[in-house]
Each structure stands twice: as C-alpha cells, then as structure tokens.
Amino acid sequence: MFKSAGGVVLAVIAFVTVIVGMTELGYQLDKHYQPLQEQVRANTFAQSQTFNEGMARDLQNLRQQYYTAGETDQQKEFIRDTVRQRYAAYDPAKLPSDLALFYNQMTNAQ
C-alpha cells in the first residue's frame, strides 16, 4: 500500500488533521446551535401548562400575603414591587380573571 515510511507518516498526519478538523467543526457547530436550542427550550417551557399554573399559584400566594399584611404600608409596597418584578415579562392574559385584576391593581398602584 505505502511504499515508504514517508508515505506512512504523511497518511498519519492527514488522518490526525482530518480528526482535529472534524472535532473543531463539531465545536463550532455546537457554539452556533446551542444558544438557539436553549432559546427554543426556554420558549417551550414558558408556554407550558406547568409554568402558567406555577405563575398563577405564585401570584395567589402574593395576593394572600398582600391582604394579610394589614395596615403596614412597607410590607404592601414590598409585595407590589415583587409582583411588578416577577410578572414584568409575563402575559397577564394567561391569568385567571381574579388574579389578572389583582395584577392590574399592583401594577397601577403608586
């Protein structure tokens, strides 16, 4: 097959070069596609029933804390700020009507 030792060395170098090149290509493809795959995964989770139920349950807990906070304005303001922060990127149309009303009260209150 190979007539000299030089041919064998050349074949080994070519083989190693191909392996290293394919490995580098794999890394580059991962670097490009991993963020896209992660974004798809995150979008799928944000649209899931589990996520929406968890957000509604969290808002129910905050509403309960708000109504049991009594007359303490500092506690109520803290809860208002928490609601504004946690639900800033959440679509309130996905909430039940009573929670959507509470959310609107929290975001419109000053």
C-alpha positions in Angstrom: 0.0 0.0 0.0 2.6 2.6 1.1 6.0 2.3 -0.5 8.0 4.2 2.1 8.0 5.4 5.7 7.4 8.9 4.4 4.1 7.8 2.9 3.0 6.3 6.3 3.9 9.5 8.1 2.0 11.5 5.6 -1.0 9.2 6.0 -0.9 9.6 9.8 -0.6 13.3 9.6 -3.5 13.5 7.1 -5.6 11.3 9.4 -4.8 13.4 12.5 -5.6 16.6 10.6 -9.0 15.2 9.5 -9.8 14.2 13.0 -8.8 17.5 14.5 -10.7 19.4 11.8 -13.8 17.4 12.4 -13.6 18.0 16.1 -13.1 21.7 15.6 -16.1 21.7 13.2 -18.2 20.0 15.9 -17.2 22.6 18.5 -18.0 25.4 16.1 -21.4 23.9 15.2 -22.2 23.5 18.9 -21.1 27.1 19.6 -23.6 28.3 17.0 -26.6 26.0 17.6 -26.5 25.6 21.4 -27.9 29.1 22.1 -30.7 28.6 19.5 -31.6 25.2 21.1 -31.7 26.8 24.6 -34.0 29.5 23.4 -36.4 27.0 21.9 -36.3 25.0 25.1 -37.0 28.2 27.2 -39.8 29.3 24.9 -41.4 25.8 25.1 -41.2 25.9 28.9 -42.7 29.4 29.1 -45.7 28.2 27.1 -46.2 25.1 29.1 -49.2 24.5 31.4 -46.9 23.8 34.3 -45.2 27.1 34.0 -48.5 29.0 33.8 -50.0 27.2 36.7 -46.9 27.9 38.8 -47.1 31.6 37.9 -50.8 31.7 38.9 -50.1 29.8 42.2 -47.2 32.2 43.0 -49.5 35.3 42.4 -52.2 33.7 44.6 -49.7 33.4 47.4 -48.6 37.0 46.9 -52.2 38.2 46.9 -52.8 36.3 50.1 -49.8 37.9 51.7 -50.9 41.3 50.5 -54.3 41.0 52.1 -53.0 39.6 55.3 -50.2 42.3 55.6 -52.7 44.5 57.5 -52.1 48.2 57.6 -48.3 48.0 57.1 -47.6 50.1 54.0 -44.0 49.0 53.9 -45.0 45.3 53.5 -47.6 46.1 50.9 -45.2 48.1 48.9 -42.7 45.3 49.1 -45.3 42.9 47.7 -46.3 45.4 45.0 -42.7 45.6 43.9 -42.3 41.8 44.0 -45.4 41.4 41.7 -44.1 44.1 39.3 -40.7 42.4 39.1 -41.8 38.8 38.8 -44.5 39.4 36.3 -42.9 42.1 34.2 -42.3 39.7 31.2 -45.4 37.6 31.9 -48.6 37.9 29.8 -51.4 38.7 32.3 -53.9 37.4 29.8 -52.9 33.9 30.8 -54.0 34.5 34.4 -57.5 33.8 35.7 -59.7 36.9 35.8 -59.4 37.4 39.6 -55.6 37.2 39.5 -55.4 39.5 36.4 -57.5 42.1 38.4 -55.1 41.8 41.3 -52.1 42.1 39.0 -53.6 45.3 37.4 -54.1 46.7 40.9 -50.5 46.0 41.8 -49.0 47.5 38.6 -51.2 50.5 38.6 -50.9 51.3 42.3 -48.5 54.0 43.3 
